[in-house]
Amino acid sequence: MERRISGRTGMFCLIGTPVGHSGSPAMYNYSFQNKGLDYAYLAYDIPLEKTEEAVQALRVLGCKGFNVTMPCKTKVAELVDELSDAAKLIGACNTVVVKDGKLYGNNTDGMGFVRNLKENGVDVKGKKMTIMGAGGAATAVQVQSALDGAVKISIFNRDDEFYANAERTKAKIKEMLPECDVNVYHLEDTEKLYAEIKDSDILVNATKVGMKPLDEQSLVEDKSVFRPDLVVADVVYNPKETKFVKEAKEAGCKVAVGGIGMLLWQGAAAFKLFTGEDMPTDEVYELFFK
């Protein structure tokens, strides 16, 4: 029998704008019902300037936890009572757990990326990574990889406003995790990029290149840098297979994955934080991601 909302039903939600297109309510509500949990998940369209009011309202209403999307992630990180190491290093949070009236901020984007690699037989621990990009998703990947034991991370970004963000990320990781060697380079320097890829274990595209309308593009033009033992990963999930991933597979890379798994597993990480239980990921993938 379908579970109905009662006077005891706990609330989770998503805040940010726009949220009308979000698949989170369907995914979480299905998972709650699947696990027999008396919770409901809603989406609230909250502009940046209303973030503080919304967070306070959710606290007062006894919300159990909430996800955060753009443009509110950085502001929410400033409002919570405690941040996870990842959220602290990134400077943004996408998942907040409310416990005993206190707000605990987390960032599950990088967790989703690392878990997606593990599901494909790859561990970032002890690895050298070359990561293209320095925006929000890229920073989450860099930070979580460092937290999970990557020994060297080479960040490449264009000489734009995000290049300074890459430098800040480098400094933050160096302070908290000095054992991880992080360097920042200009993406325009393709000779350096290919040199770093040559002795990297994992190559990541964490930019929008490959996403529509850039779906016919890839930041790696010299396909000879792809080799069988190079792990290739993209954060772009639409299309499910970017030109970058497709060409890596064609060149013989044994592991080349798109961003759909990262999206699934970051949601699963948030579900675990919210409920303490595992999301039914096989069913969720079949229903909402396949």
Summary of the structure (lengths in Angstrom):
residues: 290
radius of gyration: 19.2
end to end distance: 26.1
largest distance: 62.4
contacts: 978
relative contact order: 0.12
helix: 41%
strand: 20%
